Amino acid sequence: MVMPLASTLSLFTLSSSLLTAVSAEGNWISNWSGAERIITNSFDHDPLDARSVKRGSGKITLGNGIAKFNGSPRLYISKEAGVDGWENVEITAYGKYVDQGAEPFKSYSGLTLVTRSNHDNYGDSPCDAFGYYARIYQESGECAFQKEYAHSTTAGTVYTKTKRVDCFAGGLPLGQWVGMKFKVTTQPGTSNVLLELYVDENDDGNWLLKHSVTDTPGYWFSTSSTTVPSECPQNDGDTVVRPGNVSFLRTDGVDETTEVHWRDASIINSLSGDGTTTLSPTKTPTTAPVKFTVSPTTSPIATTDGPTSLPTKTPTAAPVKFTVNPTTSPTTKPTDSPVALTNAPTDHPTTPLTTSPITAPTTRAPTDAPVLFVCGSIGSKGTCNDNALCTWEGSPNDGSCVESGGGGGGSCAASGESCANASCCIGTCPGGNPKTRFCP
């Protein structure tokens, strides 16, 4: 039996710090309460939930709020009838290694979440296994992503190499609950897929972004020892952009002495692929745009990576009204409703402007000055989109694009001369000379 949707969404948002705009269609919440029931045969489903089907080897015991995995089972969660499938999703589950099991341990043993897959049909069509994996390795404690292209019972499985980062020094601790939250989102208007893995290390509700990768066409290929079968509709290097029939939880052990427990699992359809705001952990949602008035002025406006304080000089002409919406793009036009942030940096909160004097992002300039390019609005994970005027500072995950100092000349032009780049001119330098964007 699956919990009613109203209870589902309330439970999810209260138990997770990661707030997401969700669809009302097809969401799934684990209901492993009640008396224990043991599933040993592949293709058998939970007697209380027809969408939950056991695959793989070993057994799954459900009851008392826990799903106990022994061996190498998988618990497939099917899409709801009448719904396209699992596409832009957020899978959450808490896992705990109770026993590593017999040696030698499998190299890929760990807590694993999979989505955007038609893996339930790989026996008839190996190409249907196309999908994305998130895993925390038991022995190394690394967090990883991987893409599966095909799964054949005769020719083997075609994977990419894993993309890993350190998460738990010395490996996953035995007997400790660890939360995983795997988010998969197609970036609007593209075939790029953003993969994010958040981890609650201490079972205290503190979700931290541990790993993030954007899969783009031609970026992530199969390993050199395997090739994507020619009969597959997907080519090597393609991204997984179609919805999948199943998402699933997986563990891997040599035999049934390996024991892993799961609890509080959910699969939520996110609307972020359609442009609806998805909020990062602990961020307070902005529910309405902030309106303010920009007064025409000749005073210089500081061009920094942070917010710009607007001048308070008395206007000499009719003021121009703007509506500022939460956005990271410098060219977004003001609207009457909030602009969706599908890929907002997770380390920068989106905060409405409430103080006086009013402070706002430098997304618009007064009408008597040009609109400036802002480096901080571009780039992702260590790159600045090859823009010569911007350089990346900081780590790939926590840094940002900043002005490199190019263009505009770097100093005030001589009296009577124009700026080297007209789009960089704004305000004046001491003495009345024109001021360039990169004037000290």
FIBARO-10938 format. One record per residue (C-alpha): x, y, z. Coordinates in steps of 0.5 Angstrom, whole numbers, padded with zeros to 4 digits, always signed. Each point is the difference from the previous one (the first is absolute). Layout:
<rs>
XYZ ...
</rs>
This chain:
<rs>
+0000+0000+0000 +0003+0007-0002 -0002+0006+0004 -0004+0005-0002 +0003+0006-0004 -0002+0005+0005 +0003-0004+0005 +0006-0001-0004 +0002+0007-0002 -0001+0002+0007 +0005-0005+0003 +0005+0001-0006 +0001+0007+0001 +0000+0000+0008 +0005-0006+0000 +0005+0003-0005 +0004+0007+0000 +0000+0000-0008 -0007+0003-0002 -0002-0001-0007 -0006+0002-0005 -0003-0007-0001 -0005-0003-0005 -0007-0003+0003 +0001-0006-0005 +0004-0006+0002 +0003+0001+0006 +0002-0006+0004 +0001+0000+0008 +0003-0007+0003 -0005-0003+0005 +0003-0006+0003 -0004+0000+0007 -0003-0006+0002 +0001-0007+0001 +0007-0002-0004 -0001-0003-0006 +0006-0004-0004 +0000+0001-0008 +0005-0006-0002 -0002-0001-0008 +0002+0005-0005 -0006+0004-0003 -0004-0001+0006 -0003+0007+0003 -0001+0002+0007 -0007-0003+0002 -0002+0007+0003 +0003+0004-0006 -0001-0002-0007 +0005+0005-0003 +0006-0003+0004 +0003-0006-0003 +0006-0004+0002 +0005-0002-0005 +0007-0003+0000 +0003-0005+0005 -0001-0001+0007 -0006+0002+0004 -0004+0007+0003 -0003+0000+0006 -0005+0006+0001 -0004+0002+0007 +0001+0004+0006 +0002+0006-0004 +0006-0004-0003 +0002-0003-0007 +0005-0005+0002 +0005-0002-0006 +0004-0007+0000 +0004-0001-0006 +0000+0004-0006 -0008+0001-0001 -0003+0006-0003 -0007+0004+0002 -0003+0002-0007 -0005+0006+0001 -0004+0000-0006 -0003+0007-0003 -0007+0001+0001 -0005-0002-0005 -0002+0005-0005 +0006+0004+0002 +0006+0001-0005 +0005-0003+0005 +0006+0002+0004 +0004+0006-0003 +0001+0007+0004 +0000-0004+0007 +0003+0000+0007 +0001-0006+0003 +0001+0000+0008 +0002-0006+0004 +0004-0002+0007 +0004-0006-0001 +0004-0004+0006 +0006-0005-0001 -0002-0005+0005 +0005-0005-0002 +0005+0000-0006 -0001-0008-0001 +0005-0005-0002 +0006+0002-0004 +0003+0001-0005 -0005+0007+0000 -0002+0002-0007 +0003+0006-0002 -0006+0004-0002 -0004-0002+0007 -0003+0006+0003 -0006+0004+0001 -0003+0001-0008 -0006+0004-0003 -0002-0001-0007 -0005+0004-0004 -0002+0002-0007 +0001-0007-0002 -0005-0006-0003 +0005-0005+0003 -0007-0004+0001 +0000-0002-0007 +0008-0001-0001 -0001-0008-0001 -0004+0002-0007 +0003+0006-0002 +0007+0001+0003 +0000+0007-0002 -0005+0002+0005 +0005+0000+0005 +0002+0007-0002 +0000+0004+0007 +0004+0004+0005 +0003-0003+0007 +0002+0003+0007 +0004-0004+0004 +0004+0001+0007 +0005-0006+0000 +0000-0004+0006 +0008-0001+0000 +0002+0006-0002 -0005+0005+0002 +0000+0004-0006 -0006+0003-0003 -0001-0002-0008 -0004+0001-0006 -0001-0005-0006 -0004-0001-0006 -0002-0006-0003 -0001-0001-0007 -0002-0007-0001 -0001-0007+0004 +0000-0006-0004 +0000-0007+0003 +0005-0003-0005 +0004+0006-0002 +0001+0003+0007 -0002+0007+0002 +0003+0007-0003 +0001+0005+0005 +0004+0007+0000 +0006+0001+0005 -0002+0002+0007 +0001+0007+0002 +0002+0000+0007 +0001+0005+0006 +0002-0001+0007 -0006-0001+0005 +0002-0004+0006 +0007-0001+0002 +0002-0007+0001 -0007-0003-0003 -0007+0000+0002 -0001-0001+0008 -0003-0006+0002 -0007+0001+0004 -0001+0007-0002 -0005+0003-0004 +0002+0004-0006 -0005+0004-0004 +0000+0000-0008 -0003+0005-0004 +0001-0001-0008 -0003+0006-0004 +0000-0001-0008 -0003+0006-0004 +0000+0002-0007 +0002+0007-0001 -0005+0003-0004 +0001+0001-0007 +0006-0005+0000 +0002-0007+0000 +0004+0001+0006 -0001-0003+0006 +0002+0002+0007 +0001-0005+0005 +0001+0002+0007 +0001-0005+0006 -0002+0003+0007 +0002-0004+0007 -0002+0001+0007 +0006-0003+0003 -0002-0001+0007 -0008-0001+0000 -0001+0007+0002 -0004+0003-0006 +0006+0004-0002 +0001-0001-0007 +0006+0002-0004 +0002+0000-0007 +0005-0005-0001 +0001-0001-0007 -0003+0003-0007 +0001-0002-0007 -0003+0003-0006 -0001-0005-0006 +0000+0003-0007 +0000-0003-0007 +0007-0003-0002 +0003+0001+0008 -0001-0007+0003 +0002-0006-0004 +0000-0008+0001 +0006-0003+0003 +0005-0002-0005 -0001-0007+0001 -0007+0000-0002 -0005+0003-0006 -0007+0003+0000 -0003-0006-0005 -0002+0003-0007 -0007-0002+0001 -0001+0005+0006 -0004+0006-0001 +0005+0004+0004 +0007+0001-0002 +0007+0000+0004 +0000+0007+0003 -0008+0001+0000 -0003+0003+0006 -0006-0003+0003 -0006+0004-0001 -0006-0004-0001 -0004-0002+0007 +0001-0007+0003 -0005-0005+0002 +0004-0002+0006 +0004+0003+0005 +0004-0005+0005 +0004-0001+0007 +0005-0005-0001 +0006-0003+0004 +0005-0005-0001 +0003-0006+0004 +0003-0007-0001 -0005-0003+0003 -0006+0001+0005 +0005+0001+0006 +0000+0007-0003 -0005+0004+0003 -0002+0007-0001 -0006+0004+0003 -0004+0006-0004 -0006+0004+0003 -0003+0007-0001 +0000-0001-0008 -0004+0004-0005 +0000+0002-0007 -0002+0007-0002 -0002+0003-0007 +0004+0007+0000 -0003+0005-0005 +0007+0003+0000 +0001-0002-0007 -0006+0004-0002 +0003+0006+0002 -0004+0000+0007 +0005+0002+0006 +0004-0005+0004 +0003+0002+0006 +0006-0002+0003 +0001-0003+0007 -0002+0005+0006 -0002+0006-0005 -0006+0004+0001 -0004+0000-0006 -0002+0007-0003 -0007+0000-0001 -0001+0007-0003 +0004+0005-0004 +0003+0006+0003 -0002+0007-0004 +0004+0006+0001 +0002+0007-0004 +0006+0001-0003 +0002+0008-0001 +0004+0002-0005 +0006+0003+0002 +0007+0001-0002 +0004-0003+0006 +0004-0006-0002 -0003-0006+0002 +0005-0005+0003 +0001-0007-0004 +0002-0005+0005 -0002-0007+0000 -0005+0001+0006 -0006+0004+0000 +0000+0008-0002 -0003+0005+0005 -0004+0005-0005 +0001+0007+0001 -0005+0004+0004 +0001+0007-0004 -0006+0004-0002 -0002-0002-0007 +0000+0005-0005 -0005-0003-0004 -0006-0005+0001 +0003-0006+0003 +0000-0007-0003 -0004-0006+0003 +0003-0007+0000 -0002-0006+0003 +0006-0004+0002 -0001-0008+0001 +0005-0005+0003 +0004-0002-0006 +0007-0001-0002 +0000+0003-0007 +0002+0007-0001 -0004+0000-0006 -0007-0002+0003 -0006+0004-0001 -0004+0002+0005 -0006-0003+0001 -0006+0000+0005 +0001-0007+0003 +0007-0003+0002 +0004-0003-0005 +0002-0007+0001 +0007-0002+0002 +0001-0007-0002 +0008+0000+0001 +0001+0005+0005 +0006-0001+0004 -0001-0004+0006 +0005+0005+0004 -0004+0006-0001 -0007+0001+0003 -0005+0004-0004 -0002+0006+0004 -0005+0005-0001 +0002+0007+0001 -0003+0003+0006 +0005+0005+0003 +0001+0008-0001 +0003+0002-0004 -0002-0005-0005 +0005-0005-0002 -0001-0004-0006 +0004-0005-0005 +0003+0004-0006 -0004-0003-0005 -0003+0007-0003 +0003+0007+0000 -0003+0006-0001 -0003+0002-0007 +0006+0005-0001 +0005-0005+0001 +0002-0007-0004 -0002-0007+0003 +0006-0003+0003 +0003-0007-0001 +0000-0003+0007 +0005-0006+0000 -0003-0003+0006 -0006-0002-0004 +0003-0005-0004 +0005-0006+0000 -0001-0007+0004 +0004-0004+0004 +0007+0003-0002 -0001+0003-0006 -0002+0007-0003 -0003-0002-0007 +0006+0002-0003 -0001+0007+0001 +0007+0004+0000 -0003+0006+0004 -0001-0005+0006 +0004-0005+0004 -0002-0006+0005 +0002+0001+0007 +0000-0005+0006 -0002-0007+0000 -0004-0003-0006 -0006-0001+0004 +0000+0006+0005 +0004+0005-0005 -0003+0005-0005 +0002+0004-0006 +0003+0007+0001 +0002+0006-0004 +0007-0002-0003 +0002+0008-0001 -0001+0000-0007 -0004+0004-0005 -0001+0007+0001 +0007+0002+0001 +0001+0000+0008 +0001+0007+0001 -0004+0007-0001 +0001+0002-0008 +0003+0007-0001 -0004+0006+0000 -0004+0000-0006 +0001-0007-0002 -0005-0005+0000 +0000-0007+0004 +0004-0006-0004 -0006-0004+0000 -0007+0005+0000 -0004-0006+0004 +0005+0001+0006 -0001+0007+0001 -0004+0002+0006 +0000+0007+0004 +0007+0004+0001 +0006+0000+0003 +0003+0006+0004 +0001+0006-0004 -0006-0002-0005 +0004-0005-0004 -0004-0006-0003 +0000-0006+0005 +0001-0007-0003 -0003-0006+0003 +0007-0002+0003 +0002+0006+0002 +0004+0000+0007 
</rs>
